[in-house]
């Protein structure tokens, strides 16, 4: 699985 | 480790159906797929962010079946006016992750 590019793993931040 | 999971069997079967309906990849759901489902609860975004943090136990940015059940359980609790715990209670941790 590829981590999200934003660095945060929380989609609500 | 003998503490029962807060998510009951009937809840789990309900949440599993939602999980499967979201077409998980490798048995995991990305934040993109989970977010709209949680937003449907009409709960404030900061509450949903806390629920995500509690549920994504391994912090990989994806929810597996058990993590998703924890998220849905907390959403329903919040909808009933119960506080979201600030720390992970032992009973909230899926038995597979203890």
Backbone of each chain as nested JSON, in Angstrom:
{
  "chains": [
    {"id": "A", "residues": [
      {"number": 1, "name": "UNK", "atoms": {"N": [0.837, -1.197, 0.0], "CA": [0.0, 0.0, 0.0], "C": [0.871, 1.244, 0.0]}},
      {"number": 2, "name": "UNK", "atoms": {"N": [0.481, 2.238, -0.809], "CA": [1.241, 3.485, -0.904], "C": [0.684, 4.491, 0.097]}},
      {"number": 3, "name": "UNK", "atoms": {"N": [1.521, 5.077, 0.944], "CA": [1.002, 6.065, 1.903], "C": [0.529, 7.308, 1.18]}},
      {"number": 4, "name": "UNK", "atoms": {"N": [-0.436, 8.03, 1.766], "CA": [-0.93, 9.247, 1.115], "C": [0.183, 10.277, 1.003]}},
      {"number": 5, "name": "UNK", "atoms": {"N": [0.2, 11.062, -0.083], "CA": [1.298, 11.989, -0.334], "C": [1.365, 13.147, 0.655]}},
      {"number": 6, "name": "UNK", "atoms": {"N": [0.255, 13.459, 1.314], "CA": [0.218, 14.621, 2.192], "C": [1.138, 14.466, 3.401]}},
      {"number": 7, "name": "UNK", "atoms": {"N": [1.499, 13.249, 3.733], "CA": [2.269, 13.021, 4.945], "C": [1.38, 12.653, 6.105]}},
      {"number": 8, "name": "UNK", "atoms": {"N": [0.162, 13.21, 6.127], "CA": [-0.792, 12.822, 7.161], "C": [-1.575, 11.611, 6.68]}},
      {"number": 9, "name": "UNK", "atoms": {"N": [-1.84, 10.7, 7.595], "CA": [-2.636, 9.531, 7.227], "C": [-4.102, 9.757, 7.556]}},
      {"number": 10, "name": "UNK", "atoms": {"N": [-4.432, 10.964, 8.065], "CA": [-5.808, 11.226, 8.485], "C": [-6.528, 12.051, 7.417]}},
      {"number": 11, "name": "UNK", "atoms": {"N": [-7.538, 11.481, 6.755], "CA": [-8.209, 12.203, 5.67], "C": [-9.069, 13.365, 6.162]}},
      {"number": 12, "name": "UNK", "atoms": {"N": [-9.216, 13.523, 7.459], "CA": [-10.041, 14.605, 7.997], "C": [-9.21, 15.804, 8.436]}},
      {"number": 13, "name": "UNK", "atoms": {"N": [-7.901, 15.739, 8.263], "CA": [-7.042, 16.867, 8.639], "C": [-6.769, 17.744, 7.428]}}
    ]},
    {"id": "B", "residues": [
      {"number": 1, "name": "UNK", "atoms": {"N": [-6.622, -9.379, 27.824], "CA": [-6.894, -9.938, 26.488], "C": [-8.218, -10.698, 26.463]}},
      {"number": 2, "name": "UNK", "atoms": {"N": [-8.792, -10.928, 27.663], "CA": [-10.082, -11.605, 27.692], "C": [-11.25, -10.619, 27.687]}},
      {"number": 3, "name": "UNK", "atoms": {"N": [-10.919, -9.337, 27.579], "CA": [-11.978, -8.328, 27.546], "C": [-12.741, -8.472, 26.23]}},
      {"number": 4, "name": "UNK", "atoms": {"N": [-14.075, -8.512, 26.291], "CA": [-14.834, -8.601, 25.029], "C": [-14.699, -7.318, 24.216]}},
      {"number": 5, "name": "UNK", "atoms": {"N": [-14.733, -7.477, 22.904], "CA": [-14.665, -6.326, 21.99], "C": [-15.948, -5.519, 22.132]}},
      {"number": 6, "name": "UNK", "atoms": {"N": [-15.811, -4.172, 22.164], "CA": [-16.99, -3.306, 22.266], "C": [-17.926, -3.47, 21.071]}},
      {"number": 7, "name": "UNK", "atoms": {"N": [-17.366, -3.859, 19.923], "CA": [-18.176, -4.04, 18.716], "C": [-18.847, -5.416, 18.787]}},
      {"number": 8, "name": "UNK", "atoms": {"N": [-20.166, -5.418, 18.911], "CA": [-20.879, -6.689, 19.048], "C": [-20.943, -7.418, 17.704]}},
      {"number": 9, "name": "UNK", "atoms": {"N": [-21.275, -8.687, 17.758], "CA": [-21.352, -9.487, 16.529], "C": [-22.372, -8.912, 15.554]}},
      {"number": 10, "name": "UNK", "atoms": {"N": [-23.519, -8.455, 16.076], "CA": [-24.533, -7.927, 15.154], "C": [-24.072, -6.61, 14.539]}},
      {"number": 11, "name": "UNK", "atoms": {"N": [-23.38, -5.786, 15.35], "CA": [-22.801, -4.566, 14.783], "C": [-21.779, -4.92, 13.708]}},
      {"number": 12, "name": "UNK", "atoms": {"N": [-20.9, -5.874, 14.031], "CA": [-19.812, -6.227, 13.114], "C": [-20.371, -6.686, 11.78]}},
      {"number": 13, "name": "UNK", "atoms": {"N": [-21.44, -7.461, 11.818], "CA": [-21.975, -7.967, 10.551], "C": [-22.575, -6.821, 9.735]}},
      {"number": 14, "name": "UNK", "atoms": {"N": [-23.174, -5.852, 10.423], "CA": [-23.696, -4.671, 9.728], "C": [-22.553, -3.861, 9.101]}},
      {"number": 15, "name": "UNK", "atoms": {"N": [-21.485, -3.641, 9.863], "CA": [-20.372, -2.824, 9.363], "C": [-19.6, -3.567, 8.266]}},
      {"number": 16, "name": "UNK", "atoms": {"N": [-19.53, -4.889, 8.376], "CA": [-18.855, -5.673, 7.325], "C": [-19.552, -5.501, 5.974]}},
      {"number": 17, "name": "UNK", "atoms": {"N": [-20.882, -5.424, 6.007], "CA": [-21.621, -5.243, 4.754], "C": [-21.288, -3.895, 4.126]}},
      {"number": 18, "name": "UNK", "atoms": {"N": [-21.205, -2.856, 4.965], "CA": [-20.828, -1.541, 4.448], "C": [-19.398, -1.593, 3.9]}},
      {"number": 19, "name": "UNK", "atoms": {"N": [-18.509, -2.234, 4.666], "CA": [-17.103, -2.359, 4.248], "C": [-17.013, -2.981, 2.855]}},
      {"number": 20, "name": "UNK", "atoms": {"N": [-17.717, -4.096, 2.667], "CA": [-17.654, -4.796, 1.379], "C": [-18.269, -3.968, 0.253]}},
      {"number": 21, "name": "UNK", "atoms": {"N": [-19.295, -3.168, 0.59], "CA": [-19.962, -2.373, -0.436], "C": [-19.048, -1.268, -0.966]}},
      {"number": 22, "name": "UNK", "atoms": {"N": [-17.993, -0.947, -0.206], "CA": [-17.072, 0.126, -0.611], "C": [-15.918, -0.409, -1.458]}},
      {"number": 23, "name": "UNK", "atoms": {"N": [-15.992, -1.667, -1.85], "CA": [-15.007, -2.29, -2.738], "C": [-13.579, -2.122, -2.226]}},
      {"number": 24, "name": "UNK", "atoms": {"N": [-13.293, -2.753, -1.091], "CA": [-11.933, -2.68, -0.537], "C": [-10.904, -3.303, -1.491]}},
      {"number": 25, "name": "UNK", "atoms": {"N": [-9.699, -2.725, -1.483], "CA": [-8.575, -3.257, -2.25], "C": [-7.624, -3.933, -1.26]}},
      {"number": 26, "name": "UNK", "atoms": {"N": [-7.301, -5.183, -1.514], "CA": [-6.477, -5.968, -0.589], "C": [-7.06, -5.961, 0.829]}},
      {"number": 27, "name": "UNK", "atoms": {"N": [-8.403, -5.959, 0.893], "CA": [-9.106, -5.961, 2.182], "C": [-8.873, -4.69, 3.001]}},
      {"number": 28, "name": "UNK", "atoms": {"N": [-8.562, -3.591, 2.294], "CA": [-8.333, -2.316, 2.963], "C": [-9.117, -1.222, 2.237]}},
      {"number": 29, "name": "UNK", "atoms": {"N": [-9.558, -0.235, 3.027], "CA": [-10.231, 0.938, 2.459], "C": [-9.367, 2.17, 2.686]}},
      {"number": 30, "name": "UNK", "atoms": {"N": [-9.177, 2.958, 1.63], "CA": [-8.416, 4.201, 1.75], "C": [-9.277, 5.264, 2.435]}},
      {"number": 31, "name": "UNK", "atoms": {"N": [-8.619, 6.299, 2.92], "CA": [-9.326, 7.416, 3.519], "C": [-10.341, 8.029, 2.562]}},
      {"number": 32, "name": "UNK", "atoms": {"N": [-9.991, 8.065, 1.267], "CA": [-10.904, 8.616, 0.261], "C": [-12.24, 7.894, 0.237]}},
      {"number": 33, "name": "UNK", "atoms": {"N": [-12.198, 6.588, 0.472], "CA": [-13.439, 5.806, 0.433], "C": [-14.207, 5.892, 1.737]}},
      {"number": 34, "name": "UNK", "atoms": {"N": [-13.472, 5.989, 2.852], "CA": [-14.129, 5.993, 4.164], "C": [-14.713, 7.371, 4.482]}},
      {"number": 35, "name": "UNK", "atoms": {"N": [-14.018, 8.407, 4.035], "CA": [-14.404, 9.77, 4.437], "C": [-15.868, 10.091, 4.139]}},
      {"number": 36, "name": "UNK", "atoms": {"N": [-16.362, 9.855, 2.894], "CA": [-17.769, 10.211, 2.623], "C": [-18.769, 9.446, 3.497]}},
      {"number": 37, "name": "UNK", "atoms": {"N": [-18.423, 8.219, 3.84], "CA": [-19.32, 7.423, 4.695], "C": [-19.413, 8.056, 6.072]}},
      {"number": 38, "name": "UNK", "atoms": {"N": [-18.277, 8.455, 6.609], "CA": [-18.281, 9.072, 7.932], "C": [-18.918, 10.461, 7.884]}},
      {"number": 39, "name": "UNK", "atoms": {"N": [-18.699, 11.174, 6.769], "CA": [-19.299, 12.515, 6.632], "C": [-20.823, 12.418, 6.629]}},
      {"number": 40, "name": "UNK", "atoms": {"N": [-21.358, 11.314, 6.134], "CA": [-22.811, 11.109, 6.132], "C": [-23.414, 11.162, 7.524]}},
      {"number": 41, "name": "UNK", "atoms": {"N": [-22.583, 10.942, 8.539], "CA": [-23.085, 10.94, 9.914], "C": [-23.447, 12.352, 10.375]}},
      {"number": 42, "name": "UNK", "atoms": {"N": [-23.015, 13.388, 9.622], "CA": [-23.274, 14.788, 9.988], "C": [-22.52, 15.197, 11.249]}},
      {"number": 43, "name": "UNK", "atoms": {"N": [-21.591, 14.39, 11.69], "CA": [-20.797, 14.766, 12.863], "C": [-19.753, 15.806, 12.44]}},
      {"number": 44, "name": "UNK", "atoms": {"N": [-19.315, 16.657, 13.394], "CA": [-18.291, 17.658, 13.059], "C": [-17.001, 16.982, 12.577]}},
      {"number": 45, "name": "UNK", "atoms": {"N": [-16.307, 17.673, 11.661], "CA": [-15.117, 17.086, 11.052], "C": [-14.039, 16.802, 12.102]}},
      {"number": 46, "name": "UNK", "atoms": {"N": [-13.941, 17.653, 13.13], "CA": [-12.896, 17.382, 14.134], "C": [-13.195, 16.1, 14.905]}},
      {"number": 47, "name": "UNK", "atoms": {"N": [-14.48, 15.828, 15.125], "CA": [-14.851, 14.567, 15.78], "C": [-14.5, 13.388, 14.862]}},
      {"number": 48, "name": "UNK", "atoms": {"N": [-14.808, 13.544, 13.568], "CA": [-14.518, 12.454, 12.629], "C": [-13.007, 12.22, 12.528]}},
      {"number": 49, "name": "UNK", "atoms": {"N": [-12.235, 13.308, 12.607], "CA": [-10.779, 13.161, 12.591], "C": [-10.274, 12.375, 13.788]}},
      {"number": 50, "name": "UNK", "atoms": {"N": [-10.897, 12.649, 14.945], "CA": [-10.504, 11.887, 16.144], "C": [-10.909, 10.427, 16.012]}},
      {"number": 51, "name": "UNK", "atoms": {"N": [-12.086, 10.194, 15.435], "CA": [-12.539, 8.813, 15.244], "C": [-11.587, 8.078, 14.306]}},
      {"number": 52, "name": "UNK", "atoms": {"N": [-11.164, 8.768, 13.224], "CA": [-10.203, 8.126, 12.306], "C": [-8.912, 7.77, 13.05]}},
      {"number": 53, "name": "UNK", "atoms": {"N": [-8.4, 8.727, 13.846], "CA": [-7.14, 8.479, 14.557], "C": [-7.251, 7.28, 15.489]}},
      {"number": 54, "name": "UNK", "atoms": {"N": [-8.419, 7.147, 16.139], "CA": [-8.603, 6.01, 17.048], "C": [-8.691, 4.697, 16.273]}},
      {"number": 55, "name": "UNK", "atoms": {"N": [-9.281, 4.776, 15.074], "CA": [-9.59, 3.549, 14.334], "C": [-8.403, 3.027, 13.538]}},
      {"number": 56, "name": "UNK", "atoms": {"N": [-7.609, 3.943, 12.967], "CA": [-6.469, 3.524, 12.142], "C": [-5.324, 3.154, 13.082]}},
      {"number": 57, "name": "UNK", "atoms": {"N": [-5.453, 1.982, 13.664], "CA": [-4.583, 1.587, 14.766], "C": [-3.11, 1.525, 14.332]}},
      {"number": 58, "name": "UNK", "atoms": {"N": [-2.864, 1.04, 13.113], "CA": [-1.467, 0.958, 12.654], "C": [-1.017, 2.223, 11.914]}},
      {"number": 59, "name": "UNK", "atoms": {"N": [-1.911, 3.228, 11.825], "CA": [-1.563, 4.538, 11.24], "C": [-1.008, 4.418, 9.823]}},
      {"number": 60, "name": "UNK", "atoms": {"N": [-1.604, 3.529, 9.031], "CA": [-1.107, 3.364, 7.663], "C": [-1.968, 4.14, 6.653]}},
      {"number": 61, "name": "UNK", "atoms": {"N": [-2.98, 4.862, 7.131], "CA": [-3.814, 5.629, 6.221], "C": [-4.912, 4.814, 5.56]}},
      {"number": 62, "name": "UNK", "atoms": {"N": [-5.041, 3.565, 5.967], "CA": [-6.088, 2.687, 5.443], "C": [-6.784, 2.02, 6.618]}},
      {"number": 63, "name": "UNK", "atoms": {"N": [-8.054, 1.68, 6.429], "CA": [-8.761, 0.905, 7.45], "C": [-9.003, -0.501, 6.93]}},
      {"number": 64, "name": "UNK", "atoms": {"N": [-8.599, -1.484, 7.708], "CA": [-8.983, -2.852, 7.37], "C": [-10.37, -3.113, 7.974]}},
      {"number": 65, "name": "UNK", "atoms": {"N": [-10.856, -4.32, 7.806], "CA": [-12.221, -4.656, 8.217], "C": [-12.48, -4.362, 9.7]}},
      {"number": 66, "name": "UNK", "atoms": {"N": [-11.528, -4.718, 10.548], "CA": [-11.712, -4.524, 11.986], "C": [-11.582, -3.043, 12.366]}},
      {"number": 67, "name": "UNK", "atoms": {"N": [-10.615, -2.36, 11.742], "CA": [-10.455, -0.929, 12.022], "C": [-11.693, -0.158, 11.574]}},
      {"number": 68, "name": "UNK", "atoms": {"N": [-12.246, -0.549, 10.439], "CA": [-13.458, 0.104, 9.943], "C": [-14.619, -0.094, 10.912]}},
      {"number": 69, "name": "UNK", "atoms": {"N": [-14.715, -1.287, 11.483], "CA": [-15.783, -1.558, 12.454], "C": [-15.636, -0.669, 13.683]}},
      {"number": 70, "name": "UNK", "atoms": {"N": [-14.393, -0.431, 14.115], "CA": [-14.156, 0.467, 15.248], "C": [-14.624, 1.879, 14.884]}},
      {"number": 71, "name": "UNK", "atoms": {"N": [-14.28, 2.326, 13.667], "CA": [-14.69, 3.664, 13.232], "C": [-16.211, 3.795, 13.237]}},
      {"number": 72, "name": "UNK", "atoms": {"N": [-16.89, 2.819, 12.651], "CA": [-18.35, 2.888, 12.585], "C": [-18.96, 2.833, 13.982]}},
      {"number": 73, "name": "UNK", "atoms": {"N": [-18.401, 2.006, 14.847], "CA": [-18.882, 1.894, 16.221], "C": [-18.792, 3.257, 16.917]}},
      {"number": 74, "name": "UNK", "atoms": {"N": [-17.655, 3.942, 16.745], "CA": [-17.472, 5.245, 17.39], "C": [-18.397, 6.295, 16.79]}},
      {"number": 75, "name": "UNK", "atoms": {"N": [-18.645, 6.204, 15.478], "CA": [-19.586, 7.131, 14.84], "C": [-20.977, 6.964, 15.452]}},
      {"number": 76, "name": "UNK", "atoms": {"N": [-21.416, 5.721, 15.581], "CA": [-22.749, 5.488, 16.158], "C": [-22.796, 5.961, 17.606]}},
      {"number": 77, "name": "UNK", "atoms": {"N": [-21.719, 5.734, 18.366], "CA": [-21.683, 6.197, 19.752], "C": [-21.775, 7.715, 19.813]}},
      {"number": 78, "name": "UNK", "atoms": {"N": [-21.013, 8.381, 18.936], "CA": [-21.029, 9.848, 18.931], "C": [-22.413, 10.363, 18.549]}},
      {"number": 79, "name": "UNK", "atoms": {"N": [-23.061, 9.686, 17.598], "CA": [-24.4, 10.086, 17.178], "C": [-25.402, 9.959, 18.328]}},
      {"number": 80, "name": "UNK", "atoms": {"N": [-25.118, 9.034, 19.239], "CA": [-25.997, 8.877, 20.403], "C": [-25.622, 9.833, 21.528]}},
      {"number": 81, "name": "UNK", "atoms": {"N": [-24.662, 10.717, 21.254], "CA": [-24.296, 11.717, 22.236], "C": [-23.219, 11.28, 23.203]}},
      {"number": 82, "name": "UNK", "atoms": {"N": [-22.639, 10.107, 22.967], "CA": [-21.571, 9.663, 23.86], "C": [-20.246, 10.294, 23.438]}},
      {"number": 83, "name": "UNK", "atoms": {"N": [-19.397, 10.551, 24.43], "CA": [-18.1, 11.138, 24.145], "C": [-17.212, 10.135, 23.41]}},
      {"number": 84, "name": "UNK", "atoms": {"N": [-16.384, 10.679, 22.523], "CA": [-15.351, 9.852, 21.904], "C": [-14.208, 9.738, 22.91]}},
      {"number": 85, "name": "UNK", "atoms": {"N": [-13.796, 8.537, 23.242], "CA": [-12.698, 8.407, 24.211], "C": [-11.431, 9.061, 23.662]}},
      {"number": 86, "name": "UNK", "atoms": {"N": [-10.632, 9.646, 24.577], "CA": [-9.403, 10.307, 24.125], "C": [-8.252, 9.312, 24.03]}},
      {"number": 87, "name": "UNK", "atoms": {"N": [-8.378, 8.2, 24.713], "CA": [-7.379, 7.151, 24.544], "C": [-8.094, 5.859, 24.161]}},
      {"number": 88, "name": "UNK", "atoms": {"N": [-7.359, 4.977, 23.544], "CA": [-7.92, 3.72, 23.072], "C": [-8.185, 2.804, 24.267]}},
      {"number": 89, "name": "UNK", "atoms": {"N": [-9.46, 2.595, 24.557], "CA": [-9.806, 1.642, 25.616], "C": [-9.46, 0.239, 25.164]}},
      {"number": 90, "name": "UNK", "atoms": {"N": [-9.056, -0.636, 26.11], "CA": [-8.756, -2.023, 25.704], "C": [-9.918, -2.681, 24.975]}},
      {"number": 91, "name": "UNK", "atoms": {"N": [-11.144, -2.391, 25.399], "CA": [-12.301, -3.018, 24.777], "C": [-12.555, -2.57, 23.349]}},
      {"number": 92, "name": "UNK", "atoms": {"N": [-11.934, -1.46, 22.956], "CA": [-12.119, -0.969, 21.585], "C": [-11.157, -1.633, 20.605]}},
      {"number": 93, "name": "UNK", "atoms": {"N": [-10.044, -2.134, 21.112], "CA": [-9.039, -2.725, 20.23], "C": [-9.554, -4.069, 19.723]}},
      {"number": 94, "name": "UNK", "atoms": {"N": [-9.605, -4.242, 18.39], "CA": [-10.078, -5.535, 17.882], "C": [-9.21, -6.674, 18.415]}},
      {"number": 95, "name": "UNK", "atoms": {"N": [-9.832, -7.787, 18.761], "CA": [-9.054, -8.919, 19.303], "C": [-7.873, -9.292, 18.416]}},
      {"number": 96, "name": "UNK", "atoms": {"N": [-7.99, -9.083, 17.083], "CA": [-6.907, -9.445, 16.168], "C": [-5.69, -8.546, 16.321]}},
      {"number": 97, "name": "UNK", "atoms": {"N": [-5.842, -7.42, 17.023], "CA": [-4.734, -6.459, 17.111], "C": [-4.215, -6.295, 18.533]}},
      {"number": 98, "name": "UNK", "atoms": {"N": [-4.577, -7.197, 19.42], "CA": [-4.11, -7.063, 20.807], "C": [-2.771, -7.761, 21.018]}}
    ]}
  ]
}
